[in-house]
Amino acid sequence: MKEITKYRNNRILCIGAGYVGGPTMAVIAEKCSDCIVTVVDINKERIDEWNSDKLPIYEPGLDEIVKKVRGKNLFFSTDVENGILDNDIIFVAVNTPTKTFGKGAGMAANLQYWEIIARQLRDVADKPKIIVEKSTLPVKTAEAMERVLNDKDKFEILSNPEFLAEGTAVNDLHYPDRVLIGSRETKNGLEARKVIVDIYANWVPSEKIITTNTFSSELSKLVANGFLAQRVSSINSISAVCEATEADISEIASAIGSDSRIGSKFLNSSIGFGGSCFKKDILNLVYICKSYGLHEVADYWESVIKINEYQQNRFVANILNSMFNTIAGRKICIFGAAFKANTDDTRESPSINIAKMLIEEKAKLVISDPKALKNIEFDLKHYKSKIDYINDPYEAALESHAIAILTEWDLYKNLDYQKIFETMIKPAFIFDGRNILDHKKLFKIGFNVFPIGKKAMLHYN
Ligand SMILES: NC(=O)c1ccc[n+]([C@@H]2O[C@H](COP(=O)([O-])OP(=O)(O)OC[C@H]3O[C@@H](n4cnc5c(N)ncnc54)[C@H](O)[C@@H]3O)[C@@H](O)[C@H]2O)c1
C-alpha cells in the first residue's frame, strides 16, 4: 500500500481486544498482509491469552487465523500509549455497556471507557490521527468526542460499526453483507474515509462498502440490532398465541417467511435473544428517543425487550405448571449456557435469568455446556451452592426430572435421548427452548415434550 495521505496507512491500531477487536483485527491482518496491525488492551490477562495457544474467546475458525498472522503482522500488547504514538489509524472497540448509575441509569450507554480513551488520545497523540468508532455508540458520539479531543485538525473521527455476529464472526468478517463507514463530509473527513475504505477494499467488493455521514452510520448500528431483536420478539409473541390455539409456530414461520417481503431468516421461535448487544443497544435507542421527546417511538422499541422478558417468564411458568406446580427439590438439567450456539459468551444469556427463576422455585440445577461453563459459573457465582456444572450432557442429565434446552448447540440435536431417558426420574420432561429436537421421537421414547409455540406432547392428562 503506497503512502498517499498524511496518515501512515500501513499501520493499524485497535484499542480493545474483546469479541469485536480481536476477531476484526485478526481478519484485517490476514487480508492486508502489507499492514502491521496491533491490538492493545488494559486487561493484561486477556492480552496474555491472545498471545497464547488458548485464545480468550471461542469463535469457530479464529484460532487458525491468529496462528497464521500473529507475530508476523498481528501483535497484541498492553502498551496503549506507544500504540497511539506508532499508529495514525486507530480503531476503538472498547465496551459500551448500559449505564448503571446516575442520569440514564439502566438505559443510556456508558461512555466512560470511550471518554478515557479520547482524553488519552488528546494527551498522547503528536500528529494527525483517524479515530474509528468500532464500538456501538449513541448517535452523535463522534461529535461529543470531538469536543473532548478539542482539535479538529488533528483528529478525524469516523464511525465504522461492526455487524459481526458471535459464533459466525470469522465468516461475517470474510464475507460481510456490508461494511458501513461514516465520516464528516468535509475535505478532511472524506480523505480519512478513503483511508478506511481502502483497508476494506483489500477483500470486500466495492458495492458492499457503504459510506454515509457519521450520524447515519452511528444510528444504523442501533437500528440494525433493533430490527433483528424485534423480529425475534415478533415471532416469540406469536408463539404464545400458537400455544393457546393449537397453531404451530414452525408452520407459521415457514408460511410467512416464504413471502419475499418478509424473508425466512430470524424467524425461529425460542426463549428469546441474549448477548451483550441487543438489549443494551435497544435500551440506548429508547434513551435517545426519550431524550428527544419521542416517547411513542421509545415505547415501541421498549416493547421488544418486554416481550423478550415475557418469553423467558412464560418458559419458566410452563415448566412449573407442567411439573404439577412444584419443582422444589427436583433436579432440572439445563442444556446450554451460552446465549447462542458456537460461542462461549454468556452475557445477557437467557440461561442466566431462567436459572435464577428456577432456583427461586427451589429446584436443584445442573448446567451443562460445551464451551461456556466457566463464564456462566462466574455469572451465577452468588448461587454457587445451588448449581452443579457438568460438561458431559449424559452425566448432567443423570437422575434429573427434566431437561431444558436453552442453547441451540448441534451437540444437543445428536444425543442418545433413549439412553438419557433411561437414567432420568419418571415422569421425565423435556422443555425445548430452541425447538431443535425431534419432538415426536422424544415422545415415543417416553418423554413429556414441551416445545415453544407448538402443542405439548404428554403421556398424562
Ligand atoms: N460482541 C459482539 O458481538 C459485538 C458485535 C458488534 C458490536 N459490538 C460492540 O463492540 C464494542 C465492544 O464489544 P466486545 O463484545 O468486543 O466487548 P468486550 O468487553 O469483549 O471487549 C472490550 C475490551 O475493551 C477493553 N478496554 C476497556 N477500556 C479500555 C481502555 N481504556 N484501554 C484499552 N482497552 C480497554 C476491555 O478491557 C475489553 O477487553 C461494544 O460497543 C459492543 O456493543 C459487539
Ligand as a Chemical Component Dictionary entry (heavy atoms), coordinates in Angstrom:
data_LIG
# 
_chem_comp.id                   LIG 
_chem_comp.type                 NON-POLYMER 
_chem_comp.pdbx_formal_charge   0 
_chem_comp.three_letter_code    LIG 
# 
loop_
_chem_comp_atom.comp_id 
_chem_comp_atom.atom_id 
_chem_comp_atom.alt_atom_id 
_chem_comp_atom.type_symbol 
_chem_comp_atom.charge 
_chem_comp_atom.model_Cartn_x 
_chem_comp_atom.model_Cartn_y 
_chem_comp_atom.model_Cartn_z 
_chem_comp_atom.pdbx_ordinal 
LIG N1  N1  N 0  -19.790 -8.730 20.891 1  
LIG C1  C1  C 0  -20.395 -8.525 19.737 2  
LIG O1  O1  O 0  -20.923 -9.442 19.108 3  
LIG C2  C2  C 0  -20.456 -7.148 19.142 4  
LIG C3  C3  C 0  -20.858 -7.000 17.803 5  
LIG C4  C4  C 0  -20.893 -5.722 17.252 6  
LIG C5  C5  C 0  -20.559 -4.626 18.028 7  
LIG N2  N2  N 1  -20.194 -4.786 19.318 8  
LIG C6  C6  C 0  -19.813 -3.596 20.082 9  
LIG O2  O2  O 0  -18.382 -3.543 20.134 10 
LIG C7  C7  C 0  -17.947 -2.997 21.383 11 
LIG C8  C8  C 0  -17.018 -3.989 22.061 12 
LIG O3  O3  O 0  -17.725 -5.174 22.326 13 
LIG P1  P1  P 0  -16.983 -6.508 22.800 14 
LIG O4  O4  O 0  -18.028 -7.566 22.844 15 
LIG O5  O5  O -1 -15.768 -6.707 21.976 16 
LIG O6  O6  O 0  -16.568 -6.066 24.281 17 
LIG P2  P2  P 0  -15.505 -6.764 25.244 18 
LIG O7  O7  O 0  -15.907 -6.412 26.617 19 
LIG O8  O8  O 0  -15.345 -8.206 24.857 20 
LIG O9  O9  O 0  -14.119 -6.032 24.886 21 
LIG C9  C9  C 0  -13.836 -4.700 25.191 22 
LIG C10 C10 C 0  -12.380 -4.612 25.605 23 
LIG O10 O10 O 0  -12.024 -3.224 25.765 24 
LIG C11 C11 C 0  -11.059 -3.146 26.777 25 
LIG N3  N3  N 0  -10.932 -1.774 27.280 26 
LIG C12 C12 C 0  -11.800 -1.039 28.012 27 
LIG N4  N4  N 0  -11.294 0.179  28.288 28 
LIG C13 C13 C 0  -10.055 0.219  27.720 29 
LIG C14 C14 C 0  -9.042  1.207  27.667 30 
LIG N5  N5  N 0  -9.197  2.402  28.245 31 
LIG N6  N6  N 0  -7.891  0.918  27.025 32 
LIG C15 C15 C 0  -7.719  -0.299 26.448 33 
LIG N7  N7  N 0  -8.651  -1.267 26.454 34 
LIG C16 C16 C 0  -9.818  -1.019 27.087 35 
LIG C17 C17 C 0  -11.565 -4.104 27.831 36 
LIG O11 O11 O 0  -10.538 -4.482 28.724 37 
LIG C18 C18 C 0  -12.078 -5.263 26.972 38 
LIG O12 O12 O 0  -11.107 -6.280 26.805 39 
LIG C19 C19 C 0  -19.210 -2.695 22.167 40 
LIG O13 O13 O 0  -19.554 -1.347 21.945 41 
LIG C20 C20 C 0  -20.253 -3.586 21.529 42 
LIG O14 O14 O 0  -21.552 -3.071 21.647 43 
LIG C21 C21 C 0  -20.116 -6.026 19.896 44 
# 
loop_
_chem_comp_bond.comp_id 
_chem_comp_bond.atom_id_1 
_chem_comp_bond.atom_id_2 
_chem_comp_bond.value_order 
_chem_comp_bond.pdbx_ordinal 
LIG N1  C1  SING 1  
LIG C1  O1  DOUB 2  
LIG C1  C2  SING 3  
LIG C2  C3  SING 4  
LIG C2  C21 DOUB 5  
LIG C3  C4  DOUB 6  
LIG C4  C5  SING 7  
LIG C5  N2  DOUB 8  
LIG N2  C6  SING 9  
LIG N2  C21 SING 10 
LIG C6  O2  SING 11 
LIG C6  C20 SING 12 
LIG O2  C7  SING 13 
LIG C7  C8  SING 14 
LIG C7  C19 SING 15 
LIG C8  O3  SING 16 
LIG O3  P1  SING 17 
LIG P1  O4  DOUB 18 
LIG P1  O5  SING 19 
LIG P1  O6  SING 20 
LIG O6  P2  SING 21 
LIG P2  O7  DOUB 22 
LIG P2  O8  SING 23 
LIG P2  O9  SING 24 
LIG O9  C9  SING 25 
LIG C9  C10 SING 26 
LIG C10 O10 SING 27 
LIG C10 C18 SING 28 
LIG O10 C11 SING 29 
LIG C11 N3  SING 30 
LIG C11 C17 SING 31 
LIG N3  C12 SING 32 
LIG N3  C16 SING 33 
LIG C12 N4  DOUB 34 
LIG N4  C13 SING 35 
LIG C13 C14 SING 36 
LIG C13 C16 DOUB 37 
LIG C14 N5  SING 38 
LIG C14 N6  DOUB 39 
LIG N6  C15 SING 40 
LIG C15 N7  DOUB 41 
LIG N7  C16 SING 42 
LIG C17 O11 SING 43 
LIG C17 C18 SING 44 
LIG C18 O12 SING 45 
LIG C19 O13 SING 46 
LIG C19 C20 SING 47 
LIG C20 O14 SING 48 
# 
